[in-house]
């Protein structure tokens, strides 16, 4: 009886074959605008890389694509390093842009009261 569990044969790649992986990494959103955000992460984000960002806007969750404009060390101590990255939203739908704008208006309204 075969112990092979694969449904398709794997073929070894000779030499190098480039690839990339997307890994979910927790971030903290420090600043938010209609066109981008400043996020904090324990992992550096590479300048010009594009990622999907999950934003929790009150009762709504939204996934937007963003290009990293800059990244720097924000906090450094013995136990950890935290990075701050500026993100420009790209290819955002009108509905997503409107949801962000509405959320930002509600935050400003709450702070005025």
C-alpha positions as CSV (number, residue, x, y, z in Angstrom):
1,X,0.0,0.0,0.0
2,X,1.4,3.4,-1.0
3,X,2.0,6.1,1.6
4,X,1.9,8.7,-1.1
5,X,-0.8,11.3,-0.3
6,X,-0.3,13.7,-3.1
7,X,-2.9,13.9,-5.8
8,X,-0.4,15.1,-8.4
9,X,3.2,14.3,-9.0
10,X,5.7,16.9,-7.8
11,X,8.7,17.6,-10.1
12,X,11.9,19.0,-8.6
13,X,12.9,22.4,-10.0
14,X,16.6,22.5,-11.0
15,X,18.2,25.9,-10.3
16,X,16.1,28.7,-8.8
17,X,12.5,29.3,-9.5
18,X,11.3,32.6,-8.0
19,X,8.1,32.8,-6.0
20,X,6.4,34.7,-3.2
21,X,4.0,34.0,-0.3
22,X,1.4,36.1,1.4
23,X,1.4,35.7,5.1
24,X,-1.1,37.3,7.5
25,X,0.7,39.5,9.9
26,X,-1.0,41.6,12.6
27,X,-0.7,45.3,12.2
28,X,-1.9,48.3,14.1
29,X,-3.4,51.2,12.1
30,X,-2.0,54.4,13.6
31,X,-3.3,56.9,11.1
32,X,-6.0,56.6,8.4
33,X,-7.0,58.7,5.4
34,X,-9.1,58.2,2.4
35,X,-6.0,57.4,0.3
36,X,-3.7,55.6,2.7
37,X,-2.6,54.7,6.2
38,X,0.3,54.7,8.6
39,X,0.6,51.1,10.0
40,X,2.7,49.6,12.7
41,X,4.1,46.1,12.5
42,X,6.6,43.8,14.1
43,X,7.7,42.9,10.5
44,X,9.3,45.4,8.1
45,X,7.3,46.0,4.9
46,X,9.4,46.5,1.8
47,X,9.1,49.8,0.0
48,X,7.0,49.5,-3.2
49,X,5.7,46.1,-2.2
50,X,1.9,45.7,-2.5
51,X,-0.2,44.0,0.2
52,X,-3.8,43.4,1.1
53,X,-4.8,45.2,4.3
54,X,-7.8,44.3,6.4
55,X,-9.3,47.3,8.0
56,X,-12.0,47.1,10.7
57,X,-14.1,50.3,10.4
58,X,-16.5,50.1,13.2
59,X,-19.0,47.4,12.3
60,X,-17.6,46.9,8.8
61,X,-14.5,45.0,7.7
62,X,-12.8,46.0,4.4
63,X,-9.9,44.6,2.5
64,X,-7.9,47.1,0.4
65,X,-4.7,46.8,-1.6
66,X,-1.9,49.2,-0.6
67,X,1.6,50.0,-1.8
68,X,4.3,50.6,0.8
69,X,5.7,54.1,0.4
70,X,8.1,54.1,3.3
71,X,9.1,51.9,6.2
72,X,11.3,52.7,9.2
73,X,12.0,51.5,12.7
74,X,9.5,53.1,15.0
75,X,10.3,51.5,18.4
76,X,13.4,49.6,19.5
77,X,14.0,47.9,22.8
78,X,15.6,44.7,24.2
79,X,12.5,42.6,23.5
80,X,11.2,43.8,20.2
81,X,11.5,46.0,17.1
82,X,8.4,47.8,15.7
83,X,8.2,49.3,12.3
84,X,6.1,52.1,10.9
85,X,5.1,52.0,7.3
86,X,3.3,54.5,5.1
87,X,0.8,52.8,2.8
88,X,-0.9,54.3,-0.3
89,X,-4.1,52.5,-1.2
90,X,-4.2,51.4,-4.8
91,X,-7.0,50.1,-7.1
92,X,-9.6,50.9,-4.5
93,X,-13.3,50.6,-5.5
94,X,-15.6,53.6,-5.2
95,X,-17.6,51.6,-2.6
96,X,-14.4,51.0,-0.5
97,X,-13.4,54.7,-0.8
98,X,-16.9,55.7,0.3
99,X,-16.8,53.4,3.3
100,X,-13.5,54.8,4.5
101,X,-14.7,58.4,4.0
102,X,-17.9,57.7,6.0
103,X,-15.9,56.0,8.8
104,X,-13.5,59.0,9.0
105,X,-16.4,61.5,9.1
106,X,-18.0,59.5,12.0
107,X,-14.7,59.5,13.9
108,X,-14.3,63.3,13.5
109,X,-18.0,63.8,14.5
110,X,-17.5,61.7,17.7
111,X,-14.4,63.7,18.6
112,X,-16.2,67.0,18.3
113,X,-18.8,66.0,20.9
